Structure formats: structure tokens, C-alpha cells
Amino acid sequence: MARLLIVYGTTEGHTALVARRLAEVIQQEGCDVELHESKEIRGTTLKGPFDGVLIGGSVHAGDHQSSLREFVKHNRDLLAAAPSAFFSVSLAAAEVDAEASGEAQVAVDKFIRETGWHPERVELIAGALVYTQYNLFIRHLMKLIAKHEGRTELDTSRDYDFTDWDAVERFGRSFVQHLRQNAAA
Ligand SMILES: Cc1cc2nc3c(=O)[nH]c(=O)nc-3n(C[C@H](O)[C@H](O)[C@H](O)COP(=O)(O)O)c2cc1C
């Protein structure tokens, strides 16, 4: 049975939901999954081997979580030893405008530059606006940003989920398929 590692960084919790959904579909595909939040294993060197690795984080002010960067830097050998993919969760990925959605890739490129890790595949995933979880300042800030970007999601008494959950599941399944093809080659 293939053994997969998923490590994710999250600030408000949405990427944890994405990582858990990925873990579920990968388990349904018959694989074992080890799932960790990066801040819980900051600075740890994990013991492999794994047959595949998924690393994911969310974007805040243009950056992914520092704990995720640290994890990747500490575990470069582990990551180099197996097929790997990066999933990045952001609001920019929800934009239809090419220039705005390009910012999602800019954050990924920065992560790759800073860690020196080159995932075989990158998946950009639209995140969520969770007004009910933000403090007063962040709620106000996020509403201003949403307004500035011409968004219509301005009701701060509720949350908005932009994630295409079917696409998340397809991503998980296709990663497993990719591992199987690799193993058979
Ligand atoms: C303070 C703050 C800053 C953010 N900055 C960005 C950003 O620079 N670019 C972007 O595309 N999304 C940005 N977002 C949106 C988050 O990436 C999005 O809400 C994501 O779903 C958060 O995932 P998490 O709950 O796993 O942290 C920001 C959100 C907050 C609350």
C-alpha cells in the first residue's frame, strides 16, 4: 500500500479543510496518509520513506506560512526522494481576471525561490473569506480589499467559500494516479 505524506500550513483553518479532503480521497484510493500541520512539526525532520508528498499552504500578504517554509527547508531530502506537489490556497486563485489570478502563482514562485524545492506539480486553489473568524480590524480590512477588487461578497456577518471541492478531489485522485503510473514505469 502506497504511503503518502500531506503537510499543510493554515492561518484561519481553510487549508486544513482542503488538506483533510485530500487525505480522504487519497485514502479512498487505497493509500495510507500521514497528515501534519506545519506549525506542529516546525523544525522537525520527518522519517520516510513516502511514496508521494503533498505540501500546501495559504497566502497572507503575498506569503505562505513561515512554518511551511521551515518544514520544506528541513526536509529537502525527503521531498527530493518522492514525487511531490504543492497546493496553494488564496483569494487570488478565485479571481477570473488574469492579472489578479496571476498573483497566486507569484506567491508560489516566491515559496519555490525561498525554499529551493521544486514540486513536480502546482495546484492553485481558491480559498475562503471567513469574516466571522476575523477580528474587527481584519474583518474591516478584508471588506475594504473585497470592495476594492470589485467583489460582491461584502456581508461580514457570514463566510464565503470559493473552493471548487470537486477540483480538489480530482487533484488528489490524479496525484495518486500519477504515483501509480510512476511505479509501473
Ligand atoms: C489578513 C489576510 C491577508 C490575506 N492576504 C492574501 C493575499 O495577499 N493574497 C491572496 O490571494 N489571498 C490573501 N488572503 C486570503 C487567504 O489566502 C484565504 O482567506 C485563504 O482561504 C486562507 O486560508 P487559511 O484559512 O488556510 O489560512 C488573505 C487573508 C487574510 C485574512
Ligand as a Chemical Component Dictionary entry (heavy atoms), coordinates in Angstrom:
data_LIG
# 
_chem_comp.id                   LIG 
_chem_comp.type                 NON-POLYMER 
_chem_comp.pdbx_formal_charge   0 
_chem_comp.three_letter_code    LIG 
# 
loop_
_chem_comp_atom.comp_id 
_chem_comp_atom.atom_id 
_chem_comp_atom.alt_atom_id 
_chem_comp_atom.type_symbol 
_chem_comp_atom.charge 
_chem_comp_atom.model_Cartn_x 
_chem_comp_atom.model_Cartn_y 
_chem_comp_atom.model_Cartn_z 
_chem_comp_atom.pdbx_ordinal 
LIG C1  C1  C 0 -5.029 39.079 6.668  1  
LIG C2  C2  C 0 -5.210 38.298 5.371  2  
LIG C3  C3  C 0 -4.359 38.532 4.313  3  
LIG C4  C4  C 0 -4.545 37.850 3.101  4  
LIG N1  N1  N 0 -3.682 38.102 2.059  5  
LIG C5  C5  C 0 -3.899 37.487 0.861  6  
LIG C6  C6  C 0 -3.049 37.764 -0.249 7  
LIG O1  O1  O 0 -2.070 38.506 -0.169 8  
LIG N2  N2  N 0 -3.336 37.164 -1.428 9  
LIG C7  C7  C 0 -4.404 36.319 -1.580 10 
LIG O2  O2  O 0 -4.636 35.846 -2.680 11 
LIG N3  N3  N 0 -5.206 35.995 -0.529 12 
LIG C8  C8  C 0 -4.977 36.573 0.679  13 
LIG N4  N4  N 0 -5.784 36.275 1.744  14 
LIG C9  C9  C 0 -6.860 35.270 1.586  15 
LIG C10 C10 C 0 -6.460 33.896 2.129  16 
LIG O3  O3  O 0 -5.440 33.317 1.352  17 
LIG C11 C11 C 0 -7.714 33.000 2.111  18 
LIG O4  O4  O 0 -8.642 33.549 3.017  19 
LIG C12 C12 C 0 -7.432 31.561 2.462  20 
LIG O5  O5  O 0 -8.627 30.825 2.329  21 
LIG C13 C13 C 0 -6.873 31.420 3.874  22 
LIG O6  O6  O 0 -6.621 30.058 4.125  23 
LIG P1  P1  P 0 -6.351 29.532 5.621  24 
LIG O7  O7  O 0 -7.671 29.655 6.337  25 
LIG O8  O8  O 0 -5.941 28.140 5.450  26 
LIG O9  O9  O 0 -5.297 30.386 6.203  27 
LIG C14 C14 C 0 -5.613 36.918 2.950  28 
LIG C15 C15 C 0 -6.472 36.678 4.058  29 
LIG C16 C16 C 0 -6.276 37.372 5.255  30 
LIG C17 C17 C 0 -7.222 37.101 6.400  31 
# 
loop_
_chem_comp_bond.comp_id 
_chem_comp_bond.atom_id_1 
_chem_comp_bond.atom_id_2 
_chem_comp_bond.value_order 
_chem_comp_bond.pdbx_ordinal 
LIG C1  C2  SING 1  
LIG C2  C3  SING 2  
LIG C2  C16 DOUB 3  
LIG C3  C4  DOUB 4  
LIG C4  N1  SING 5  
LIG C4  C14 SING 6  
LIG N1  C5  DOUB 7  
LIG C5  C6  SING 8  
LIG C5  C8  SING 9  
LIG C6  O1  DOUB 10 
LIG C6  N2  SING 11 
LIG N2  C7  SING 12 
LIG C7  O2  DOUB 13 
LIG C7  N3  SING 14 
LIG N3  C8  DOUB 15 
LIG C8  N4  SING 16 
LIG N4  C9  SING 17 
LIG N4  C14 SING 18 
LIG C9  C10 SING 19 
LIG C10 O3  SING 20 
LIG C10 C11 SING 21 
LIG C11 O4  SING 22 
LIG C11 C12 SING 23 
LIG C12 O5  SING 24 
LIG C12 C13 SING 25 
LIG C13 O6  SING 26 
LIG O6  P1  SING 27 
LIG P1  O7  DOUB 28 
LIG P1  O8  SING 29 
LIG P1  O9  SING 30 
LIG C14 C15 DOUB 31 
LIG C15 C16 SING 32 
LIG C16 C17 SING 33 
# 
